[in-house]
Amino acid sequence: MIPPCPEVEQTTLKKPVWIAGTGLFTGCKSSIRLTPAPANTGYLFQRVDLAGKPEIPARLEYVQDTPRCTRLVKEGTSIQLVEHLLSALRGLGVDNARIEVDGPEIPIGDGSAAEFVQKIQEAGIESNGAPRKVLKILHPIHWSDGNIHVVGLPYSGFRVSYTLHYPQSPLIRSQYYTMLLNAESYCREVASCRTFSLYEEIAPLVEKGLIKGGGLDNALVIQGEKILNPGGARFPDEMVRHKILDLIGDLALLGPIEGHILAVRSGHASNAAFAKVLMENYQNE
């Protein structure tokens, strides 16, 4: 386990670590180097494969078009599929990190945050020696669009609850999960949960070349009442747990949060929309 750092202080990595793999959407080889960063840096991406090595801070203002992943864009430079890495950093309590990226997207790994967790554990975590700034939810805040809802409530700690509803899937149907986030619970309950898709939804995208790096080695694929992956699911409710993994990663754009987030059928776009409402309330207060 990771040695605990004082909750009142910001943290960063003790040393750099490298991760290499393939991009889910582009199919391109990609690698990242996670390095320590000073206090108040947050998460800073840098495209080292491009001229000038442009930087993109992992902040809400740089989120663009998020249909099946979270993508950051600044002045024409983009990096996509950042949510699993950000989820691992936030889940393990890392506040500051520089992420050097060689490629257009973060490697997909096995579709979960497990490899990122392993590398962060290898690097170790240490205090930055500066006070941690926490966004505290002081009163109920909500965002809705049709049957998609995200609510934030005052709470001591950071709890995430998610209701997944797939009536079109006889295997998934409805799933619910809730967790109080800390490094131990993150590693035990959600870090290894993979991204998932119904076969009927993903097959046309693969045929059109929109998901060039996808396969059963990096996503849970469900067809009817069957899971196509050898070995099946890692948890009976792996799907809703992955949704919590994603939500933690998307809200990491705001930094540490104290509150209870309840989400119903939300995805990356709705997570970002709720985060904007949350940030606006925070700024006004």
Secondary structure as GFF3:
##gff-version 3
##sequence-region A 1 285
A	DSSP	beta_strand	9	13	.	.	.	ID=ss1
A	DSSP	beta_strand	17	22	.	.	.	ID=ss2
A	DSSP	beta_strand	29	35	.	.	.	ID=ss3
A	DSSP	beta_strand	43	47	.	.	.	ID=ss4
A	DSSP	beta_strand	55	57	.	.	.	ID=ss5
A	DSSP	three_ten_helix	60	62	.	.	.	ID=ss6
A	DSSP	beta_strand	63	64	.	.	.	ID=ss7
A	DSSP	beta_strand	71	74	.	.	.	ID=ss8
A	DSSP	beta_strand	77	80	.	.	.	ID=ss9
A	DSSP	alpha_helix	83	91	.	.	.	ID=ss10
A	DSSP	beta_strand	97	102	.	.	.	ID=ss11
A	DSSP	alpha_helix	114	123	.	.	.	ID=ss12
A	DSSP	beta_strand	125	131	.	.	.	ID=ss13
A	DSSP	beta_strand	135	136	.	.	.	ID=ss14
A	DSSP	beta_strand	141	145	.	.	.	ID=ss15
A	DSSP	beta_strand	148	153	.	.	.	ID=ss16
A	DSSP	beta_strand	158	166	.	.	.	ID=ss17
A	DSSP	beta_strand	173	180	.	.	.	ID=ss18
A	DSSP	alpha_helix	183	189	.	.	.	ID=ss19
A	DSSP	beta_strand	196	198	.	.	.	ID=ss20
A	DSSP	alpha_helix	199	207	.	.	.	ID=ss21
A	DSSP	beta_strand	220	223	.	.	.	ID=ss22
A	DSSP	beta_strand	226	227	.	.	.	ID=ss23
A	DSSP	alpha_helix	238	251	.	.	.	ID=ss24
A	DSSP	three_ten_helix	252	254	.	.	.	ID=ss25
A	DSSP	beta_strand	257	264	.	.	.	ID=ss26
A	DSSP	alpha_helix	268	284	.	.	.	ID=ss27
###
